[in-house]
Amino acid sequence: MCIKDWSVGLDPIETLRSIGCRIIARPIEEDERAFEMCEVPLGPAAEVLRLRPDLVVISHGDNREGLPWMEFCARHQLRYVSVAHRASEWDWPPPFLVLRLRSAYLAARAAHFVSDHNRQLTEKMICAHLRNSAIVRNPFNVSYASPLPWPGHHGMLRMACVARLDLESKAHDVLFAVLSAPKWRHRTLHLDVVGREGPHSQVIRDLSRFLDLQHVTFQDSVKQISSVWAQCHALVLPSRKEGLPVAIVEAMLSGRPCLVTEVGGSSEVVEHGRSGWVAESPTFKALDRALDLAWESRDEWAAMGSFAARAIRSLVPADPAGQYADVLTKILNERDHD
């Protein structure tokens, strides 16, 4: 497994290492140069050629980040699968990349996406139908067996924004702007900002202080995300760019309604007025309107959370990783027919 070096030490990676998986770490800056130079890092590339795996699975942060590795595999006759975790209307590829992306996707044994929005948008971006495409689900870190009990509120409702601290994608700034309006300052609503350190971690904290948001607190990444949902009543995610956030899946599995934007695959799982609320766009007016609707229906949040828990279990399997392993095994077995 070839991973970015920030992943080294994470529990899933170390579990794989403990059962004999070879872990190759590559510096993040090498990945950035690889995309700019259209080349892959020399060390990991040499190791892949030495191993010549039966199948290479290329996991992209967005739908074009893995292009150098896709082209590398195609050039060396290595079978590969692409897994894109995000696509955004704000990130159209420049014209010189379109033909290369099209060729790379069409040469893949399969092109996997985490939402139908991402799949359709990628097809538009490369001007080609991906008949080898499919939707896959990411693993989650909460119980699938049953939702969590509904938390008490003692006069204060709590929403959690669970996301990396990245303004470009997660739009904390829009949420903070809404919460700084006079009506929200006087409502008994508390926001927990929960997320791993990101490119705008300090700016987001500074913005909260600048706007004097008294009902906003920050939590670094937590060991068990269920501890957040044991205390919070709903998720709010004002995203500008998305695939299908694991945060939404985990909140719904925990029995919490979700307020999301009409971005990526979020509205493919959140039904407006039943399992949550969908803002038309990541803008002040749209988010303020959706938050108003949520506030007006606050007595229904527990019932909406129960509906969310049932709805997400009809869309996401209990073992996404195992199901995806079966998909990859099927692709591997197709080798016999090549």
C-alpha positions as CSV (number, residue, x, y, z in Angstrom):
1,M,0.0,0.0,0.0
2,C,1.4,3.4,-1.0
3,I,0.0,6.2,1.1
4,K,0.6,9.9,1.8
5,D,2.9,10.2,4.8
6,W,0.4,12.0,7.0
7,S,-1.5,8.6,7.2
8,V,1.4,6.7,8.8
9,G,0.5,5.8,12.4
10,L,-3.3,5.9,11.9
11,D,-4.9,2.8,13.4
12,P,-6.3,1.3,10.1
13,I,-2.8,1.6,8.5
14,E,-1.0,0.1,11.5
15,T,-3.6,-2.8,11.5
16,L,-2.8,-3.5,7.9
17,R,1.0,-3.4,8.7
18,S,0.5,-5.8,11.6
19,I,-1.0,-8.5,9.3
20,G,1.8,-8.2,6.7
21,C,0.8,-5.5,4.3
22,R,3.7,-3.6,2.9
23,I,3.3,0.2,3.6
24,I,5.1,2.7,1.4
25,A,4.9,6.3,2.5
26,R,5.4,9.2,0.1
27,P,5.7,12.9,1.1
28,I,2.7,15.1,0.4
29,E,4.9,17.6,-1.4
30,E,6.0,14.8,-3.8
31,D,2.4,14.2,-4.7
32,E,1.9,17.9,-5.4
33,R,4.9,18.0,-7.6
34,A,3.7,14.7,-9.3
35,F,0.5,16.4,-10.4
36,E,2.3,19.5,-11.6
37,M,5.0,17.6,-13.5
38,C,2.7,14.7,-14.5
39,E,5.1,12.3,-12.9
40,V,4.9,9.9,-10.0
41,P,7.5,9.9,-7.1
42,L,10.5,7.8,-8.2
43,G,10.8,5.6,-5.1
44,P,7.2,4.4,-4.9
45,A,7.1,4.0,-8.7
46,A,10.1,1.8,-8.7
47,E,8.6,-0.3,-5.9
48,V,5.3,-0.7,-7.8
49,L,7.2,-1.8,-10.9
50,R,9.2,-4.3,-8.8
51,L,6.1,-5.8,-7.3
52,R,3.9,-5.6,-10.5
53,P,0.7,-6.1,-8.6
54,D,-2.3,-7.8,-10.2
55,L,-4.4,-4.8,-9.6
56,V,-3.6,-1.2,-8.5
57,V,-6.3,0.7,-6.7
58,I,-5.8,4.5,-7.1
59,S,-7.7,6.5,-4.5
60,H,-8.0,10.2,-5.3
61,G,-8.8,13.0,-3.0
62,D,-10.7,14.5,-6.0
63,N,-11.5,13.2,-9.4
64,R,-8.2,14.2,-11.1
65,E,-5.6,14.0,-8.3
66,G,-4.7,10.5,-9.2
67,L,-4.0,11.2,-12.9
68,P,-0.2,10.7,-12.8
69,W,-0.6,7.3,-11.2
70,M,-3.4,6.3,-13.7
71,E,-1.1,7.3,-16.6
72,F,1.8,5.5,-15.0
73,C,-0.2,2.2,-14.7
74,A,-1.5,2.5,-18.2
75,R,2.0,3.2,-19.5
76,H,3.4,0.1,-17.8
77,Q,0.4,-2.2,-18.6
78,L,-0.7,-2.5,-15.0
79,R,-4.4,-3.0,-14.4
80,Y,-5.9,-0.3,-12.2
81,V,-9.1,0.9,-10.6
82,S,-9.8,4.5,-9.9
83,V,-11.7,5.6,-6.7
84,A,-12.6,9.3,-6.7
85,H,-13.8,10.8,-3.4
86,R,-14.8,14.2,-4.6
87,A,-15.8,16.2,-7.7
88,S,-16.8,19.8,-7.8
89,E,-18.2,22.3,-10.2
90,W,-15.6,24.7,-8.8
91,D,-12.7,22.5,-10.1
92,W,-13.2,22.0,-13.8
93,P,-10.0,20.6,-15.3
94,P,-8.1,23.0,-17.7
95,P,-8.5,22.1,-21.4
96,F,-5.0,20.5,-21.6
97,L,-6.0,17.9,-19.0
98,V,-9.4,16.9,-20.4
99,L,-8.1,14.5,-23.1
100,R,-5.6,12.9,-20.7
101,L,-8.2,12.4,-18.0
102,R,-10.6,10.9,-20.5
103,S,-8.0,8.4,-21.7
104,A,-7.0,7.5,-18.1
105,Y,-10.6,6.9,-16.9
106,L,-11.5,4.9,-20.0
107,A,-8.4,2.7,-19.6
108,A,-9.3,1.9,-16.0
109,R,-10.8,-1.5,-15.2
110,A,-13.3,0.3,-13.2
111,A,-14.0,3.9,-12.2
112,H,-15.6,4.1,-8.8
113,F,-17.2,7.1,-7.2
114,V,-18.8,7.8,-3.7
115,S,-21.8,9.6,-5.1
116,D,-23.8,9.7,-8.3
117,H,-23.3,13.5,-8.5
118,N,-19.6,13.0,-8.7
119,R,-19.9,10.3,-11.3
120,Q,-22.1,12.4,-13.6
121,L,-20.0,15.5,-13.1
122,T,-16.8,13.6,-14.0
123,E,-18.4,12.3,-17.2
124,K,-19.3,15.9,-18.1
125,M,-15.8,17.1,-17.3
126,I,-14.2,14.5,-19.6
127,C,-17.0,14.5,-22.2
128,A,-17.3,10.7,-22.1
129,H,-19.6,8.0,-20.6
130,L,-17.9,5.8,-18.1
131,R,-19.7,2.5,-18.6
132,N,-17.2,0.8,-16.2
133,S,-18.3,3.1,-13.4
134,A,-20.0,2.3,-10.1
135,I,-20.9,3.9,-6.8
136,V,-19.1,2.6,-3.7
137,R,-19.4,3.4,0.0
138,N,-16.7,4.4,2.4
139,P,-16.3,2.7,5.8
140,F,-17.6,4.5,8.9
141,N,-16.8,4.6,12.6
142,V,-20.1,4.3,14.5
143,S,-22.3,1.4,15.3
144,Y,-24.5,0.0,12.5
145,A,-26.6,-2.1,14.9
146,S,-28.7,0.7,16.3
147,P,-28.8,4.5,16.7
148,L,-27.6,6.3,19.9
149,P,-30.1,7.4,22.5
150,W,-31.4,10.9,22.0
151,P,-29.4,13.3,24.2
152,G,-30.9,15.7,26.7
153,H,-30.6,19.4,25.9
154,H,-31.2,21.3,29.2
155,G,-32.5,24.2,27.3
156,M,-29.6,24.3,24.7
157,L,-29.7,22.4,21.4
158,R,-26.3,21.4,20.0
159,M,-25.3,21.0,16.4
160,A,-21.9,19.6,15.3
161,C,-20.0,20.6,12.2
162,V,-17.8,17.5,11.7
163,A,-15.2,18.3,9.0
164,R,-11.6,19.1,8.4
165,L,-10.8,22.7,8.9
166,D,-10.7,23.7,5.2
167,L,-12.7,26.8,4.2
168,E,-12.4,26.0,0.5
169,S,-14.3,22.8,0.9
170,K,-16.3,23.0,4.1
171,A,-17.3,26.7,4.2
172,H,-17.1,27.2,8.0
173,D,-17.0,30.9,7.1
174,V,-20.6,30.9,5.7
175,L,-21.9,29.1,8.8
176,F,-20.1,31.5,11.1
177,A,-21.5,34.5,9.2
178,V,-25.1,33.1,9.7
179,L,-24.5,32.5,13.4
180,S,-23.2,36.0,13.9
181,A,-26.6,37.5,12.9
182,P,-28.5,39.0,15.9
183,K,-31.3,36.4,15.8
184,W,-28.9,33.5,16.1
185,R,-27.0,35.1,18.9
186,H,-30.2,35.1,21.0
187,R,-31.3,31.5,20.2
188,T,-30.3,28.6,22.5
189,L,-28.2,26.8,19.9
190,H,-24.6,25.7,20.4
191,L,-22.2,24.7,17.7
192,D,-19.4,22.2,18.2
193,V,-16.7,22.4,15.5
194,V,-15.1,19.0,15.3
195,G,-12.3,18.3,12.9
196,R,-8.8,17.2,12.2
197,E,-6.3,20.0,11.7
198,G,-6.6,21.4,8.2
199,P,-5.1,24.2,6.0
200,H,-7.3,26.9,7.7
201,S,-7.3,25.6,11.3
202,Q,-6.0,28.8,12.8
203,V,-8.0,31.1,10.5
204,I,-11.3,29.4,11.4
205,R,-10.5,29.8,15.2
206,D,-9.5,33.5,14.6
207,L,-12.7,34.1,12.6
208,S,-14.8,32.7,15.5
209,R,-13.1,35.0,17.9
210,F,-13.4,38.0,15.5
211,L,-17.1,37.5,15.2
212,D,-17.4,36.9,18.9
213,L,-19.3,33.7,18.6
214,Q,-20.0,32.8,22.2
215,H,-21.9,29.6,21.4
216,V,-19.1,28.0,19.3
217,T,-16.5,25.7,20.7
218,F,-13.8,23.7,19.0
219,Q,-12.8,20.0,19.4
220,D,-9.8,18.4,17.8
221,S,-10.3,15.0,16.3
222,V,-11.9,12.7,18.8
223,K,-11.0,9.0,19.3
224,Q,-14.6,7.9,19.0
225,I,-17.0,10.1,16.9
226,S,-19.9,8.5,18.7
227,S,-18.9,10.6,21.7
228,V,-19.9,13.7,19.7
229,W,-23.3,12.2,18.7
230,A,-23.9,11.2,22.3
231,Q,-24.0,14.9,23.1
232,C,-25.2,16.6,19.9
233,H,-28.6,16.7,18.3
234,A,-27.9,17.4,14.6
235,L,-25.1,17.8,12.0
236,V,-24.6,20.9,10.1
237,L,-22.3,20.8,7.0
238,P,-22.3,23.9,4.8
239,S,-20.0,22.4,2.2
240,R,-18.8,24.0,-1.0
241,K,-17.2,20.8,-2.4
242,E,-18.1,17.2,-1.5
243,G,-18.2,13.6,-2.5
244,L,-20.4,11.9,0.1
245,P,-19.2,12.9,3.5
246,V,-18.6,10.1,6.0
247,A,-19.7,12.6,8.6
248,I,-23.3,12.6,7.2
249,V,-23.4,8.8,7.2
250,E,-22.1,8.6,10.7
251,A,-24.6,11.2,12.0
252,M,-27.5,9.5,10.3
253,L,-26.5,6.0,11.6
254,S,-26.4,7.6,15.0
255,G,-29.9,8.9,14.6
256,R,-29.2,12.5,14.1
257,P,-30.8,14.7,11.4
258,C,-28.4,16.6,9.1
259,L,-28.4,20.1,7.6
260,V,-26.4,20.0,4.4
261,T,-26.0,22.0,1.2
262,E,-27.0,20.9,-2.3
263,V,-23.4,20.0,-3.1
264,G,-21.9,16.6,-4.1
265,G,-23.9,13.6,-2.9
266,S,-25.2,15.1,0.3
267,S,-28.8,15.4,-0.9
268,E,-28.7,11.9,-2.3
269,V,-28.9,10.6,1.3
270,V,-30.5,13.5,3.2
271,E,-34.2,14.1,2.4
272,H,-35.3,17.6,3.0
273,G,-37.9,17.9,5.7
274,R,-37.7,14.2,6.7
275,S,-34.1,13.3,7.6
276,G,-32.8,16.8,7.7
277,W,-32.7,20.0,5.7
278,V,-31.0,20.9,2.4
279,A,-29.8,24.4,1.7
280,E,-29.9,25.2,-2.0
281,S,-26.3,26.5,-2.0
282,P,-23.4,27.2,0.3
283,T,-24.4,30.9,0.6
284,F,-25.5,33.1,3.5
285,K,-29.2,33.4,2.4
286,A,-29.6,29.7,1.6
287,L,-28.0,28.5,4.8
288,D,-29.8,31.0,7.0
289,R,-33.1,29.9,5.4
290,A,-32.3,26.2,6.1
291,L,-31.3,26.9,9.6
292,D,-34.5,28.8,10.2
293,L,-36.5,25.8,9.0
294,A,-34.5,23.5,11.3
295,W,-35.0,25.8,14.2
296,E,-38.8,26.0,13.6
297,S,-39.0,22.2,13.5
298,R,-36.7,21.6,16.5
299,D,-39.4,19.7,18.4
300,E,-39.3,17.2,15.5
301,W,-35.5,16.6,15.5
302,A,-35.7,13.3,17.4
303,A,-38.3,11.9,15.1
304,M,-36.3,13.1,12.1
305,G,-33.2,11.4,13.5
306,S,-35.1,8.1,13.8
307,F,-36.1,8.4,10.1
308,A,-32.5,9.3,9.2
309,A,-31.2,6.2,10.9
310,R,-33.6,4.0,8.9
311,A,-33.0,5.8,5.7
312,I,-29.2,5.6,5.7
313,R,-29.3,1.8,6.5
314,S,-31.2,1.3,3.2
315,L,-28.4,3.1,1.3
316,V,-25.2,2.1,3.0
317,P,-24.3,-1.5,3.8
318,A,-23.2,-2.7,7.2
319,D,-19.7,-3.6,5.9
320,P,-18.7,-1.2,3.1
321,A,-15.1,-2.3,3.1
322,G,-16.0,-6.0,2.8
323,Q,-18.4,-5.3,0.0
324,Y,-15.7,-3.3,-1.8
325,A,-13.3,-6.1,-1.3
326,D,-15.7,-8.4,-3.1
327,V,-15.9,-5.9,-6.0
328,L,-12.2,-5.9,-6.3
329,T,-12.0,-9.6,-6.1
330,K,-14.4,-9.9,-9.0
331,I,-12.2,-7.5,-11.0
332,L,-9.2,-9.6,-10.1
333,N,-10.9,-12.8,-11.3
334,E,-11.6,-11.2,-14.6
335,R,-7.9,-11.5,-15.4
336,D,-8.5,-15.1,-16.4
337,H,-10.7,-13.8,-19.3
338,D,-8.3,-11.2,-20.6
